[in-house]
Amino acid sequence: MTVMLLVLLVLLAWVLRRAGRRRSAHALVGFTALLFLAVACGPLPRWMLDNLQRGYPATVSGPWASRNAIELLGAGTTRTSEDAPLQPSLFAWGRIARAAMLYRECKASGQQCLLLVSGGDSQHHGRPEAVVYAEALLQLGVAPADLQWEPHSMNTWQNAKFSRPLLQAFDPQKLLLVSSGIHLRRSLLYFDHFGLRPQPVRGGDVEAVLSPWPLAWNMALCDAALHEYLGIARLRVYNALGWNAPAVRSPLIPASP
């Protein structure tokens, strides 16, 4: 995404030069070079990520209720070869570990706990993310009776949409949402649209590297941050145009403390 933007700016500069607007072309080339350095050397993605990730706790706030639901959002699956079993992706393990830790803390309090995993097979790997993650959670000590999965959602919007009826059936008094810090701001907006007011818990952060040399890592993080900002903007535009389903005005449960 970032590379495509830079390429388009260079092409626009070439068009301006061909049209005889040399000064404008040179200015655009200079701006493109500065933008590339701001992204690849880290300051721009660091600022973007800080705005997305700031303020989300890594632990539960307040006491556990009598009935608690912890929802874990998917982050893809991967395999090392065609005959190897599917595994959670690199960026999913932090979320999975955090959800398992919260579950153990909830069970230690003596209260009822449901761990809901949401994620379909958006990568067409043959198995839903939720099922692959559930297997990992079982190995981490989550009781089968406390584990439920939603295997049909292909994106964050559907995570929220398809989770609501499952959460309604369980009727939790406290709801936690576990995802990567970069993903929580958009997720909370989508869940709020469907009348879900979870307490966010981050399952890991990412950080750009300030470097005197351009780094591909920073370019990738800028793409990830842009994806989140565009998803937030799309929600607001679609709502304004009436393209989204009507927002659910009655929350499933009151906002968590």
C-alpha positions as CSV (number, residue, x, y, z in Angstrom):
1,M,0.0,0.0,0.0
2,T,2.7,2.5,1.0
3,V,4.9,1.4,-2.0
4,M,2.0,1.9,-4.4
5,L,1.4,5.4,-3.0
6,L,5.1,6.3,-3.5
7,V,5.0,4.9,-7.1
8,L,1.9,6.9,-7.9
9,L,3.6,10.1,-6.7
10,V,6.6,9.4,-8.8
11,L,4.4,8.8,-11.9
12,L,2.5,12.0,-11.2
13,A,5.8,13.8,-11.0
14,W,6.7,12.3,-14.4
15,V,3.4,13.5,-15.9
16,L,4.0,17.0,-14.6
17,R,7.5,17.0,-16.1
18,R,6.1,15.8,-19.4
19,A,3.5,18.6,-19.3
20,G,6.3,21.2,-18.8
21,R,5.7,21.9,-15.2
22,R,9.2,21.2,-14.1
23,R,9.1,23.1,-10.8
24,S,6.0,21.2,-9.6
25,A,7.6,17.9,-10.7
26,H,10.8,18.6,-8.8
27,A,8.8,19.6,-5.7
28,L,6.7,16.5,-5.9
29,V,9.9,14.3,-6.3
30,G,11.4,16.0,-3.2
31,F,8.2,15.4,-1.2
32,T,8.1,11.8,-2.3
33,A,11.7,11.3,-1.2
34,L,11.0,12.9,2.2
35,L,7.9,10.7,2.6
36,F,9.8,7.6,1.8
37,L,12.5,8.4,4.4
38,A,9.8,9.3,7.0
39,V,8.2,5.9,6.5
40,A,11.2,3.7,6.0
41,C,13.4,5.3,8.7
42,G,10.6,4.9,11.2
43,P,9.2,8.3,12.5
44,L,5.9,8.2,10.6
45,P,4.9,4.6,11.3
46,R,6.0,5.1,14.9
47,W,3.6,8.1,15.3
48,M,0.8,6.2,13.5
49,L,1.2,3.2,15.7
50,D,1.4,5.2,18.9
51,N,-2.0,6.8,18.1
52,L,-3.5,3.3,17.5
53,Q,-2.0,1.4,20.4
54,R,-1.9,4.0,23.2
55,G,-4.1,3.5,26.3
56,Y,-5.1,-0.2,26.0
57,P,-4.3,-2.3,29.1
58,A,-2.7,-5.8,29.1
59,T,-4.7,-6.9,32.1
60,V,-8.3,-7.0,33.2
61,S,-9.7,-3.9,35.0
62,G,-12.0,-4.4,38.0
63,P,-13.2,-7.6,39.6
64,W,-14.5,-10.6,37.7
65,A,-18.2,-10.9,37.4
66,S,-20.3,-14.0,38.0
67,R,-20.4,-14.7,34.2
68,N,-17.5,-13.6,32.1
69,A,-16.8,-13.9,28.4
70,I,-13.4,-13.4,26.8
71,E,-13.4,-13.0,23.1
72,L,-10.2,-13.6,21.1
73,L,-10.0,-12.3,17.5
74,G,-8.0,-14.1,14.8
75,A,-4.8,-12.9,13.1
76,G,-4.3,-15.6,10.4
77,T,-2.8,-19.0,10.2
78,T,0.4,-20.4,8.6
79,R,2.1,-23.6,7.7
80,T,5.7,-24.4,6.9
81,S,4.9,-26.8,4.1
82,E,1.8,-28.2,2.3
83,D,1.7,-31.4,4.5
84,A,2.5,-29.5,7.8
85,P,-0.4,-28.8,10.2
86,L,-1.8,-25.3,10.3
87,Q,-0.5,-23.1,13.1
88,P,-1.5,-19.7,14.4
89,S,0.5,-16.9,12.6
90,L,3.4,-15.1,14.3
91,F,1.2,-12.2,15.2
92,A,-1.5,-14.4,16.7
93,W,0.5,-16.0,19.5
94,G,0.5,-12.9,21.7
95,R,-3.3,-12.7,21.5
96,I,-3.6,-16.4,22.3
97,A,-1.3,-16.3,25.2
98,R,-3.0,-13.2,26.6
99,A,-6.5,-14.8,26.3
100,A,-5.2,-18.0,28.0
101,M,-3.8,-15.9,30.9
102,L,-7.0,-14.0,31.3
103,Y,-9.0,-17.3,31.3
104,R,-6.8,-18.8,34.0
105,E,-7.1,-15.6,36.1
106,C,-10.9,-15.8,35.7
107,K,-11.1,-19.4,36.7
108,A,-8.9,-18.8,39.7
109,S,-11.5,-16.2,40.9
110,G,-14.0,-19.0,41.0
111,Q,-16.4,-17.4,38.5
112,Q,-17.9,-18.7,35.3
113,C,-15.7,-18.1,32.2
114,L,-16.3,-18.5,28.5
115,L,-13.5,-18.1,26.0
116,L,-14.9,-17.3,22.5
117,V,-12.6,-17.5,19.5
118,S,-13.7,-15.7,16.4
119,G,-12.2,-16.2,12.9
120,G,-13.0,-18.0,9.7
121,D,-10.7,-19.3,6.9
122,S,-10.1,-15.9,5.2
123,Q,-6.8,-17.2,3.8
124,H,-8.3,-20.3,2.3
125,H,-6.0,-22.6,4.1
126,G,-8.7,-25.3,4.6
127,R,-9.5,-24.7,8.3
128,P,-10.9,-21.7,10.2
129,E,-8.6,-19.7,12.4
130,A,-10.9,-20.2,15.3
131,V,-10.5,-24.0,15.2
132,V,-6.7,-23.8,14.9
133,Y,-6.5,-21.3,17.8
134,A,-8.9,-23.5,19.9
135,E,-6.5,-26.4,19.6
136,A,-3.7,-24.2,20.9
137,L,-5.8,-22.9,23.7
138,L,-6.7,-26.5,24.7
139,Q,-3.0,-27.3,25.0
140,L,-2.6,-24.2,27.2
141,G,-5.1,-25.5,29.7
142,V,-8.5,-24.1,28.6
143,A,-11.2,-26.6,29.5
144,P,-13.2,-27.8,26.5
145,A,-16.5,-26.9,28.2
146,D,-15.4,-23.3,28.5
147,L,-14.3,-22.9,24.9
148,Q,-16.5,-21.9,22.0
149,W,-15.6,-20.8,18.5
150,E,-17.1,-18.8,15.7
151,P,-15.6,-20.1,12.5
152,H,-17.4,-18.1,9.8
153,S,-16.2,-14.5,10.0
154,M,-13.8,-13.3,7.3
155,N,-13.0,-9.9,8.7
156,T,-13.3,-7.8,11.9
157,W,-16.8,-6.5,10.9
158,Q,-18.1,-10.1,10.7
159,N,-16.2,-11.0,14.0
160,A,-18.5,-8.5,15.7
161,K,-21.6,-9.4,13.7
162,F,-21.4,-13.1,14.2
163,S,-20.3,-13.0,17.8
164,R,-23.3,-11.1,19.0
165,P,-25.8,-14.0,19.0
166,L,-23.3,-16.3,20.6
167,L,-22.7,-13.8,23.4
168,Q,-26.4,-13.1,23.7
169,A,-26.9,-16.8,24.4
170,F,-24.2,-16.9,27.1
171,D,-25.4,-13.5,28.5
172,P,-22.1,-12.4,30.2
173,Q,-22.0,-9.7,32.9
174,K,-18.4,-8.8,31.9
175,L,-17.0,-9.0,28.3
176,L,-13.3,-8.7,27.4
177,L,-12.0,-8.3,23.8
178,V,-8.4,-9.6,23.2
179,S,-6.5,-8.5,20.1
180,S,-3.3,-6.9,19.1
181,G,-2.9,-3.3,20.3
182,I,-2.8,-2.0,16.7
183,H,-6.2,-3.7,16.0
184,L,-8.2,-2.7,19.1
185,R,-9.3,0.8,18.1
186,R,-11.0,-0.4,14.9
187,S,-12.3,-3.6,16.6
188,L,-14.0,-1.6,19.4
189,L,-15.8,0.7,16.8
190,Y,-17.1,-2.3,14.9
191,F,-18.2,-4.1,18.1
192,D,-19.9,-1.0,19.3
193,H,-21.8,-0.8,16.1
194,F,-23.4,-4.2,17.0
195,G,-24.2,-3.1,20.6
196,L,-21.2,-4.8,22.1
197,R,-19.2,-2.8,24.7
198,P,-16.2,-5.0,25.6
199,Q,-13.3,-4.1,27.8
200,P,-10.2,-4.1,25.5
201,V,-7.1,-6.1,26.4
202,R,-4.1,-5.9,24.2
203,G,-2.4,-9.1,23.3
204,G,0.9,-7.5,22.1
205,D,2.2,-4.4,20.4
206,V,4.4,-3.6,17.4
207,E,7.0,-0.8,17.2
208,A,8.7,0.9,14.4
209,V,12.5,1.1,14.5
210,L,14.1,4.6,14.3
211,S,17.0,4.0,11.9
212,P,19.3,6.1,9.8
213,W,18.8,3.6,7.0
214,P,15.5,2.6,5.3
215,L,14.0,-0.6,6.7
216,A,11.4,-2.9,5.1
217,W,10.0,-3.6,8.6
218,N,9.0,0.1,8.9
219,M,7.3,0.0,5.5
220,A,5.3,-3.1,6.5
221,L,4.2,-1.5,9.8
222,C,3.1,1.6,7.9
223,D,1.0,-0.6,5.7
224,A,-0.5,-2.3,8.7
225,A,-1.3,1.1,10.4
226,L,-2.8,2.4,7.1
227,H,-5.1,-0.6,7.0
228,E,-6.5,0.2,10.4
229,Y,-7.0,3.9,9.7
230,L,-8.7,3.1,6.4
231,G,-11.0,0.6,8.1
232,I,-12.0,3.3,10.6
233,A,-12.6,5.8,7.8
234,R,-14.6,3.2,5.9
235,L,-16.9,2.5,8.8
236,R,-17.7,6.2,9.2
237,V,-18.2,6.8,5.4
238,Y,-20.4,3.7,5.1
239,N,-22.5,4.8,8.1
240,A,-22.9,8.2,6.6
241,L,-24.0,6.8,3.3
242,G,-26.3,4.2,4.9
243,W,-24.4,1.3,3.4
244,N,-23.9,-0.5,6.7
245,A,-26.5,-2.4,8.7
246,P,-28.2,-0.1,11.2
247,A,-26.3,0.2,14.4
248,V,-27.7,-1.7,17.4
249,R,-28.7,0.9,19.9
250,S,-29.3,-1.3,22.9
251,P,-26.0,-2.7,24.3
252,L,-25.8,-6.4,25.1
253,I,-24.2,-5.5,28.5
254,P,-23.3,-2.2,30.1
255,A,-19.7,-1.0,29.4
256,S,-17.2,-2.8,31.5
257,P,-15.5,-0.8,34.3
